[in-house]
Amino acid sequence: MPTKRKPNLLLIGIDSLRADHMSLYGYPRLTTPHMDKFAAGGAVFTNMFSPHIPTTPGYTSMFTGMDTFGMDVVALRHEGGLGKHLTTLAEILKAEDYNTTCVGFSGNPASRGFEKYIDFTGWGSWAEGRSHKAENLNAVAIPELKRLAGEKKPFCLFLRHMDPHSPYLPPRPFERIFYDGNELDPSNKSLDPVMKFKPFCDYFASWFPPGCRDKDYIIAQYDGAVAYMDACIQNIFATVQSLGIEEDTLVVIDSDHGETLYDHDCFFDHHGIYDCTLHIPLVFVFPGEVPAGKRCTDFCQMKDIAPSILELLGIKTKIKFDGRSLAPLLGGRPRTPEPEFYITECTWMRKHGWRTPEWKLIHALEPDFHFKPEVELYNLITDPEENNNVARKEPEIARLLEARMTAHIARREKETGRTNPIFTTLNWHGKGCGPFKSSQQAYDSLHIGSPKAAEKLQSQQKELQTQRGAKKL
């Protein structure tokens, strides 16, 4: 008898999507109606976190099933490729005779191992007009989905959506579906601190509407971009259905990290290890294998996604992941909880910390460009938005969490035989000066001036990898 073909994998990674701005997670604005409906056919994880931000460590953890110690990656500007000790999900599936395609993520170290890479236009500016990011993705992704579905082999298709990533420039009518005010009202001063922030103000000026004064308008653009993308993702779902492969395809929806909007002075970006940046969506839909209408409240992390996918696809591996499969939760079986965990960031600031269900400790490893204190402590029960730093009021709690974090670092360094990469990645900012000596130095050194500059930060690895490949030839 012929062997049954293995299931397909459609992995939808949505850059900069914070869970609390999705109607799927209770946001009062109807931002994700199509994903809401689709997710009802599967499982939603309500306490999913990306503990190592931003994009490069976030997606590396997702693709390898490792934490920052296991993957040895901590920074956006990770120097070099992934270590030889790592095997990515794409590489595992390729060895299982899958066709593998990556859309919108070529050049990043985390995307290693795909057979085919396709890019699309995912950036823009006010001068260039409204950004049709998701439609641009669909234009290349849907034909590829149809091609893959027509092959004899199973497929792995990774789609990296960019709409929630700045610039937030959703096309009409989405730019005003959540806003009915006057963004040019001169009496509104809410964007004054944003435009006075020297490192980012030129970048903001390149895509904010000229004369815009209202921060709520910009937030509505983020929400509108999410809603626009959601409508376009419905086209993907419809294609899967029209191809008749929905029962043979595991669909996973997640994000690499969330987004700061007007939070914590980290304006309209994704730095700061606050929950608006760490808390992300996770959805599994696989008819007959994943129960419909399931909502799982257990804490889970990016490192859990790869082992979960492999178990749901019925693929065994000898790799010892740092993460653990979430499949037991889908079947109503127990899984040892991991409610407290190590968190890191290396984007515009170099910090690490420790998160428990009740407390969040943030410890800066060098002065940051927001002039924030070295130690921050938040009670997540009484202050879920993390606005009241109680480090001085609760020094015993801060010391306890610091000790737990230090013990965890020592244990993981011993287990991996490598120094914590947060301690060794000193050129994380690309300035070549080592750690900043003062917040003023950081403030004066870090600057982003345009969407093209932002895109360059995301794609610089592509040129480096091309150069290395040419040398090998």
RACOR-V763299 format. One record per pair of residues at least 4 apart in sequence whose ideal C-beta (glycine too) atoms are under 7 Angstrom apart, sorted by sequence separation. I is the first residue (numbers start at 1). J is the second residue. D is the distance in Angstrom with one decimal. If there is no record, write none. Layout:
I&J&D, I&J&D
This chain:
23&27&5.2, 27&31&6.0, 32&36&5.5, 33&37&6.5, 34&38&6.3, 35&39&5.8, 36&40&6.8, 53&57&6.7, 54&58&6.2, 55&59&6.0, 56&60&6.0, 57&61&6.2, 58&62&6.7, 59&63&6.0, 60&64&5.8, 66&70&3.1, 82&86&4.9, 87&91&5.1, 89&93&6.3, 90&94&6.1, 91&95&6.6, 92&96&6.7, 94&98&6.0, 102&106&6.6, 124&128&4.8, 132&136&5.6, 133&137&6.5, 134&138&6.4, 135&139&6.5, 137&141&5.3, 138&142&5.3, 140&144&6.4, 141&145&6.1, 142&146&6.5, 143&147&6.4, 144&148&6.2, 145&149&6.2, 146&150&6.5, 151&155&6.8, 170&174&3.9, 173&177&5.9, 191&195&5.7, 192&196&6.2, 193&197&6.8, 197&201&5.7, 200&204&5.8, 201&205&6.2, 202&206&6.8, 204&208&5.2, 208&212&4.8, 215&219&6.4, 216&220&6.2, 217&221&6.7, 219&223&6.6, 220&224&5.9, 221&225&6.3, 222&226&6.7, 223&227&6.4, 224&228&6.2, 225&229&6.3, 226&230&6.3, 227&231&6.7, 228&232&6.7, 229&233&6.1, 230&234&7.0, 233&237&6.7, 234&238&6.2, 235&239&6.5, 236&240&6.6, 237&241&6.5, 238&242&6.1, 239&243&6.2, 245&249&5.0, 260&264&6.1, 273&277&6.4, 275&279&4.7, 286&290&4.3, 300&304&4.8, 304&308&5.7, 305&309&6.2, 306&310&6.4, 307&311&6.3, 308&312&6.3, 309&313&6.1, 326&330&6.6, 327&331&6.6, 345&349&6.2, 346&350&5.3, 364&368&5.7, 368&372&5.6, 372&376&6.8, 379&383&5.1, 380&384&5.7, 383&387&6.1, 390&394&4.8, 394&398&6.3, 395&399&6.2, 396&400&6.3, 397&401&6.4, 398&402&6.2, 399&403&6.3, 400&404&6.6, 401&405&6.2, 402&406&6.2, 403&407&6.3, 404&408&6.4, 405&409&6.4, 406&410&6.5, 407&411&6.3, 408&412&6.3, 409&413&6.1, 410&414&6.4, 411&415&6.3, 412&416&6.1, 419&423&5.6, 421&425&5.2, 437&441&5.6, 439&443&6.0, 440&444&6.2, 441&445&5.9, 442&446&5.9, 449&453&5.1, 451&455&6.2, 452&456&6.5, 453&457&7.0, 455&459&6.0, 456&460&5.9, 460&464&6.7, 461&465&5.9, 462&466&6.3, 463&467&6.4, 464&468&6.5, 465&469&6.3, 466&470&6.4, 467&471&6.6, 468&472&6.7, 469&473&6.8, 20&25&5.8, 22&27&5.6, 39&44&5.2, 52&57&4.0, 53&58&5.7, 61&66&6.1, 66&71&4.1, 68&73&6.6, 73&78&5.3, 87&92&5.9, 93&98&3.9, 106&111&6.4, 170&175&5.3, 196&201&6.8, 212&217&6.0, 240&245&5.9, 241&246&5.5, 262&267&6.6, 266&271&5.4, 272&277&5.8, 273&278&6.2, 285&290&6.3, 310&315&4.6, 328&333&3.9, 355&360&5.2, 378&383&5.6, 383&388&4.8, 413&418&6.6, 419&424&5.4, 427&432&6.0, 436&441&4.8, 448&453&5.1, 19&25&4.6, 21&27&5.2, 23&29&6.7, 52&58&6.3, 61&67&6.6, 68&74&5.2, 94&100&5.4, 105&111&4.6, 195&201&5.1, 240&246&5.3, 260&266&3.9, 266&272&4.1, 284&290&4.9, 328&334&6.7, 329&335&5.5, 345&351&5.3, 413&419&6.1, 436&442&4.2, 448&454&5.8, 20&27&6.1, 23&30&5.0, 64&71&5.3, 93&100&5.8, 124&131&3.7, 148&155&3.8, 260&267&6.9, 261&268&6.1, 270&277&5.3, 310&317&6.2, 328&335&4.6, 353&360&6.6, 354&361&4.6, 391&398&5.1, 413&420&5.9, 23&31&5.3, 24&32&5.0, 50&58&4.7, 264&272&5.1, 344&352&4.6, 353&361&4.8, 364&372&6.8, 378&386&4.2, 426&434&5.3, 22&31&5.8, 23&32&5.1, 52&61&5.8, 102&111&5.2, 148&157&6.0, 195&204&6.4, 240&249&6.1, 260&269&5.7, 343&352&6.5, 353&362&4.2, 426&435&5.9, 21&31&6.1, 22&32&4.5, 23&33&6.6, 61&71&6.1, 90&100&4.8, 194&204&6.2, 208&218&6.8, 260&270&6.2, 264&274&5.5, 342&352&6.9, 343&353&4.8, 353&363&5.8, 364&374&4.9, 378&388&6.9, 24&35&5.8, 57&68&6.1, 60&71&4.9, 72&83&5.4, 106&117&3.9, 122&133&5.0, 259&270&5.1, 260&271&7.0, 263&274&6.4, 324&335&6.8, 343&354&7.0, 351&362&5.8, 352&363&6.0, 363&374&6.8, 378&389&6.7, 379&390&6.3, 409&420&5.3, 24&36&4.8, 102&114&4.0, 145&157&6.1, 258&270&6.6, 260&272&5.6, 342&354&6.3, 343&355&5.5, 351&363&6.5, 363&375&5.6, 377&389&6.3, 378&390&7.0, 23&36&5.7, 60&73&4.7, 101&114&6.3, 106&119&5.7, 144&157&6.8, 257&270&5.1, 263&276&5.1, 351&364&4.9, 352&365&6.6, 376&389&4.9, 377&390&5.2, 100&114&4.7, 101&115&6.9, 122&136&6.9, 307&321&4.7, 311&325&4.4, 340&354&6.7, 341&355&5.9, 351&365&6.2, 362&376&4.1, 377&391&4.0, 431&445&5.6, 24&39&5.8, 71&86&6.1, 100&115&4.9, 101&116&4.4, 102&117&5.1, 103&118&4.9, 104&119&6.2, 121&136&4.9, 306&321&6.5, 312&327&6.0, 340&355&6.3, 349&364&7.0, 350&365&4.8, 376&391&5.9, 52&68&4.6, 57&73&4.8, 99&115&6.6, 104&120&5.7, 120&136&4.3, 260&276&5.6, 307&323&5.4, 311&327&4.5, 340&356&4.1, 350&366&5.5, 361&377&5.6, 373&389&6.8, 375&391&4.7, 56&73&6.2, 57&74&5.4, 101&118&6.7, 103&120&7.0, 120&137&5.1, 259&276&6.8, 260&277&5.9, 306&323&6.6, 307&324&6.2, 308&325&4.7, 339&356&6.5, 377&394&6.0, 429&446&6.4, 104&122&6.3, 141&159&5.5, 258&276&5.2, 259&277&6.8, 282&300&6.9, 303&321&6.8, 307&325&4.4, 308&326&4.3, 339&357&5.1, 359&377&6.8, 360&378&4.4, 373&391&6.9, 56&75&6.6, 94&113&6.4, 120&139&7.0, 258&277&4.5, 303&322&5.0, 304&323&4.0, 308&327&5.9, 349&368&4.1, 24&44&6.6, 56&76&5.2, 66&86&6.9, 120&140&5.2, 257&277&5.5, 258&278&6.5, 303&323&3.1, 304&324&5.8, 349&369&7.0, 359&379&6.3, 360&380&5.7, 377&397&6.4, 25&46&6.9, 55&76&6.1, 94&115&6.5, 191&212&6.4, 194&215&6.7, 258&279&5.9, 304&325&7.0, 348&369&6.5, 358&379&6.5, 359&380&6.5, 377&398&4.9, 52&74&6.4, 54&76&5.0, 56&78&4.8, 60&82&6.7, 64&86&5.1, 91&113&3.7, 118&140&5.0, 137&159&6.4, 191&213&5.5, 258&280&5.7, 301&323&6.6, 304&326&5.4, 358&380&5.8, 90&113&3.5, 191&214&6.7, 257&280&6.5, 289&312&5.9, 357&380&7.0, 358&381&5.4, 375&398&6.0, 64&88&5.8, 88&112&5.2, 90&114&4.7, 137&161&6.1, 189&213&7.0, 190&214&5.9, 191&215&5.3, 63&88&4.6, 88&113&4.3, 188&213&4.2, 190&215&4.0, 255&280&4.2, 63&89&4.8, 118&144&6.2, 183&209&6.4, 188&214&4.8, 254&280&6.2, 255&281&6.0, 286&312&6.0, 300&326&5.8, 360&386&6.3, 63&90&6.9, 82&109&5.1, 134&161&6.1, 184&211&4.9, 186&213&6.4, 254&281&6.1, 81&109&5.0, 184&212&6.6, 185&213&5.8, 253&281&6.3, 254&282&4.9, 133&162&4.8, 134&163&5.4, 183&212&4.9, 184&213&6.2, 185&214&6.5, 82&112&5.4, 133&163&4.8, 183&213&6.6, 253&283&4.1, 78&109&5.4, 81&112&6.4, 183&214&4.6, 252&283&6.9, 298&329&5.8, 252&284&5.8, 104&137&6.1, 181&214&6.2, 296&329&4.9, 103&137&6.4, 183&217&3.7, 250&284&7.0, 251&285&4.5, 181&216&6.7, 131&167&6.7, 181&217&6.8, 250&286&4.3, 294&330&6.4, 103&140&6.3, 179&216&6.9, 222&259&6.9, 298&335&6.5, 361&398&6.2, 103&141&4.9, 131&169&4.2, 169&207&6.1, 179&217&5.5, 299&337&6.3, 359&397&6.2, 130&169&5.1, 132&171&5.6, 222&261&6.1, 291&330&6.3, 298&337&6.0, 299&338&5.9, 363&402&6.9, 15&55&6.8, 122&162&3.7, 130&170&6.7, 167&207&3.6, 247&287&4.8, 290&330&5.5, 299&339&5.0, 301&341&6.4, 361&401&4.0, 103&144&6.8, 130&171&4.1, 179&220&3.7, 246&287&6.3, 247&288&6.3, 361&402&6.5, 125&167&6.4, 130&172&6.9, 178&220&4.2, 219&261&5.1, 359&401&5.9, 101&144&5.6, 124&167&5.7, 219&262&6.5, 361&405&6.8, 124&169&5.3, 130&175&7.0, 178&223&4.8, 13&59&6.7, 175&221&6.3, 178&224&5.9, 63&110&5.5, 101&148&6.5, 177&224&5.8, 215&262&5.0, 354&401&4.7, 60&109&6.7, 99&148&5.6, 175&224&5.3, 60&110&4.1, 168&218&6.7, 174&224&4.0, 177&227&6.4, 218&268&6.3, 354&404&5.9, 59&110&3.9, 170&221&6.3, 254&305&6.6, 354&405&4.0, 56&108&6.1, 99&151&5.7, 169&221&7.0, 55&108&6.9, 56&109&6.2, 105&158&6.8, 168&221&3.8, 174&227&5.5, 56&110&5.8, 99&153&4.9, 168&222&4.7, 170&224&4.1, 174&228&4.1, 98&153&6.2, 103&158&6.7, 104&159&6.7, 105&160&4.3, 170&225&4.2, 97&153&5.8, 98&154&5.2, 99&155&4.5, 100&156&4.5, 101&157&5.2, 102&158&4.8, 103&159&4.9, 104&160&3.9, 98&155&6.1, 103&160&6.5, 168&225&4.9, 171&228&6.5, 252&309&6.4, 365&422&6.6, 98&156&5.0, 104&162&6.6, 164&222&6.3, 170&228&4.3, 250&309&6.7, 164&225&5.7, 163&225&4.4, 164&226&5.5, 250&312&5.5, 93&156&4.6, 163&226&6.6, 250&313&6.3, 342&405&6.4, 204&268&7.0, 163&228&6.2, 278&343&6.5, 90&156&6.4, 163&229&3.8, 342&408&5.5, 200&267&6.5, 161&229&5.7, 371&439&4.4, 366&435&4.1, 367&436&5.3, 197&267&6.2, 273&343&4.9, 352&422&5.3, 366&436&5.1, 369&439&6.2, 367&438&5.2, 368&439&6.1, 273&345&4.8, 350&422&6.9, 367&439&4.2, 194&267&4.7, 369&442&3.9, 271&345&6.1, 368&442&5.9, 369&443&4.4, 367&442&5.8, 271&347&4.2, 346&422&6.8, 270&347&6.9, 271&348&4.5, 369&446&5.3, 271&349&5.7, 273&351&6.1, 344&422&5.3, 350&428&5.6, 346&425&6.0, 126&206&6.5, 273&353&5.7, 125&206&4.9, 126&207&5.0, 125&207&5.2, 126&208&6.9, 346&428&4.4, 126&209&6.5, 9&93&7.0, 273&362&5.8, 6&96&6.6, 142&235&6.9, 146&239&7.0, 134&228&6.3, 138&232&5.6, 145&239&5.7, 149&243&4.6, 134&229&4.4, 164&259&6.2, 149&245&5.4, 135&232&5.8, 138&235&5.4, 142&239&5.4, 146&243&6.7, 134&232&3.5, 138&236&7.0, 348&446&5.9, 134&233&7.0, 166&268&5.5, 166&269&6.9, 266&370&7.0, 265&370&5.3, 275&386&6.6, 274&386&5.0, 13&158&6.5, 15&160&6.3, 8&154&5.1, 13&159&6.9, 15&161&6.4, 7&154&6.4, 8&155&5.1, 9&156&4.4, 10&157&5.3, 11&158&4.6, 12&159&5.1, 13&160&5.0, 14&161&4.5, 15&162&5.2, 17&164&4.7, 6&154&4.4, 16&164&4.3, 5&154&5.6, 12&161&6.8, 15&164&6.4, 16&165&4.3, 29&178&5.4, 14&164&6.4, 15&165&4.5, 199&369&5.8, 31&223&5.3, 62&254&6.9, 29&223&5.4, 32&226&6.5, 31&226&4.5, 35&230&5.5, 31&227&4.9, 34&230&5.0, 33&230&6.6, 34&231&6.4, 59&256&5.1, 32&230&4.7, 35&233&6.4, 58&256&3.7, 31&230&6.6, 34&233&6.2, 38&237&5.5, 58&257&5.1, 34&234&3.9, 21&222&7.0, 55&256&4.8, 21&223&6.1, 54&256&6.8, 34&237&6.9, 54&257&5.3, 53&257&4.3, 21&226&6.3, 50&256&6.3, 50&257&4.8, 17&226&6.8, 54&270&5.4, 53&270&6.5, 89&306&5.0, 35&253&6.6, 92&310&6.9, 96&315&5.7, 53&273&6.7, 89&309&6.7, 12&233&6.9, 53&277&5.8, 53&278&6.9, 92&317&6.0, 51&278&6.4, 50&278&5.9, 49&278&4.9, 10&240&6.9, 49&279&6.0, 50&280&5.1, 49&280&6.9, 48&280&5.6, 87&319&6.0, 48&281&6.6, 48&282&3.9, 67&303&5.2, 8&245&6.3, 45&282&4.1, 66&303&5.9, 17&255&4.0, 65&303&5.5, 10&249&5.6, 16&255&6.9, 19&258&6.9, 44&283&5.5, 8&248&5.9, 12&252&6.8, 15&255&6.8, 18&258&3.3, 43&283&7.0, 62&302&4.7, 7&248&5.6, 8&249&4.2, 9&250&5.3, 10&251&4.7, 11&252&4.9, 12&253&4.7, 13&254&6.0, 14&255&4.8, 15&256&5.8, 16&257&6.6, 17&258&6.9, 18&259&5.0, 42&283&6.1, 43&284&4.8, 61&302&4.0, 65&306&3.6, 7&249&6.4, 13&255&6.7, 16&258&6.9, 42&284&5.2, 61&303&5.1, 64&306&6.4, 65&307&5.1, 7&250&5.5, 13&256&6.3, 16&259&4.5, 42&285&3.3, 62&305&4.9, 63&306&6.4, 39&283&4.6, 41&285&5.3, 42&286&6.6, 58&302&6.0, 62&306&6.6, 199&443&6.5, 206&450&4.9, 207&451&6.4, 198&443&6.5, 203&448&4.6, 206&451&6.1, 39&285&6.7, 41&287&6.8, 203&449&5.9, 38&285&6.3, 43&290&5.3, 199&446&4.7, 202&449&4.3, 203&450&6.2, 42&290&4.7, 43&291&6.7, 199&447&5.1, 200&448&6.0, 46&295&6.0, 199&448&6.8, 42&292&6.3, 46&296&6.9, 47&297&5.9, 49&299&7.0, 51&301&5.6, 41&292&4.9, 43&294&3.8, 44&295&5.1, 45&296&4.9, 46&297&5.2, 47&298&6.5, 203&454&6.5, 40&292&6.6, 42&294&6.9, 47&299&4.7, 48&300&5.3, 49&301&5.4, 50&302&5.1, 70&322&4.4, 40&293&6.0, 43&296&6.0, 47&300&6.7, 16&270&5.4, 45&300&5.6, 66&321&6.7, 67&322&4.5, 20&276&7.0, 25&281&6.8, 65&321&3.5, 66&322&4.7, 24&281&6.6, 65&322&6.4, 18&276&5.4, 65&323&4.6, 20&279&6.6, 22&281&6.0, 19&279&4.9, 18&279&6.6, 19&280&5.5, 18&280&7.0, 19&281&4.8, 17&280&6.6, 17&281&6.3, 74&344&5.5, 76&346&6.5, 75&346&3.7, 76&347&5.1, 74&346&4.9, 68&344&5.6, 167&451&5.5, 43&330&5.5, 51&341&5.5, 51&342&6.5, 51&343&4.6, 52&344&4.9, 53&345&5.0, 54&347&4.6, 53&347&6.6, 9&309&6.4, 9&313&6.5, 7&313&5.2, 6&313&6.3, 6&314&6.8, 125&450&6.9, 125&451&4.9, 124&451&6.2, 123&451&4.7, 123&454&7.0, 123&455&4.7, 69&412&4.0, 69&413&6.8, 70&416&6.2, 72&418&5.8, 69&416&4.9, 74&421&4.2, 73&421&6.5, 74&422&5.1, 79&427&7.0, 69&418&6.7, 72&421&5.3, 75&425&4.9, 69&420&6.4, 74&425&5.3, 77&428&6.2, 107&459&5.3, 109&461&5.8, 68&421&6.0, 75&428&4.2, 77&430&5.2, 108&461&5.5, 107&461&4.9, 107&462&2.5, 106&462&6.1, 107&465&6.2, 76&457&6.8, 81&465&6.6, 55&458&6.9
